[in-house]
Amino acid sequence: MLALLLLGAAVAYGVWWRDQPLRIDASPAEVTIARGTSARGVAEQLVASGVMAVPPDLLYAWLRATGEGTRIKAGYYEFSSGVSPQQVVDRLVKGEQSLRPLTIVEGWNFKQVRALLAQQPLQHDTAELTDEQIMEKLGRKGQHPEGRFFPDTYLFAKGSSDVAVLKQAMEAMDRMLEAAWQQRDRSVPLKTPDEALVLASIVEKETGQHSDRGRIAGVFVNRLRVGMLLQTDPTVIYGLGDAFDGRLRRRHLETDTPWNTYTRAGLPPTPIAMPGRESLLAAVQPEKTTSFYFVARGDGTSEFSDNLQQHNRAVNRFIRGRP
């Protein structure tokens, strides 16, 4: 009889305990469950990490009795004070990992993306790889990485591979580029989605002003139609790479590289940055304009001109400060 009373009391306590808020001193407590970890191993990790302040054997017995110990999913989890034991186990069973945000900014280049990944609590599988090797690892052997990763905020679990994050961003760009290409103005002289991506990257670097993107794209399309050089500074800067010191000089404009649109006609061979959705759409749906020139006003917007005489006056006013 006493044994039955003790058993009943233990069960009643367990039912009460599973819904009580936990006090976790090192909040949040981190727990990484490796694939194939046994229920006993999970119990030991939850206790060792400070999530549960009970003997591991008791926790294991609970996991085993409920059958949930065999359904726990591998992954990285964080738990803070106030969560109940049942909520802890529910998250483990559902595989609701703790995710962290990572933001690729519009207009960034691949070098900046790699630097961002290096700062994150990821498994750095690409750290010792060249850009070419990274693209091969992503299944894109021979493809230049620039422009291939959509600027957005992505969520990742601590300790996951940086390759997985890049793959997610790459596939997002694939989808966004395809969607934009399907909406293209078929009169625009772009033969492939890749050419649209290149033009979008130039538009992205030329302005952050939403209202100007379509017209800037229209200027470049007008130039492409008549065979004019694009003459866009961001392509020159990209071609200079680490040699660029932050100040563009005339000698830079005259230094030939595959990306120098002052010395080479047409679009450069690759994108020069990661374009966002608005720039992608501007490239395939450019504003119909008579302008062939534009210059920055200094406030984020651009002054557009139809001919060189108007453009020179705009340059004098906004760049040289002359009336």
Secondary structure, 3 states (H helix, E strand, C coil): CHHHHHHHHHHHHHHHHCCCCCCCCCCCEEEEECCCCCHHHHHHHHHHCCCCCCCHHHHHHHHHHHCHHHCCCCEEEEECCCCCHHHHHHHHHHCCCCEEEEECCCCCCHHHHHHHHHCCCCECCCCCCCHHHHHHHCCCCCCCCCCCCCCCEEEEECCCEHHHHHHHHHHHHHHHHHHHHHCCCCCCCCCCHHHHHHHHHHHHHHCCCHHHHHHHHHHHHHHHHHCCCCCCHHHHHHHHHHHCCCCCCHHHHCCCCCCCCCCCCCCCCCCCCCCCHHHHHHHHCCCCCCCCEEEECCCCCEEEECCHHHHHHHHHHHCCCCC
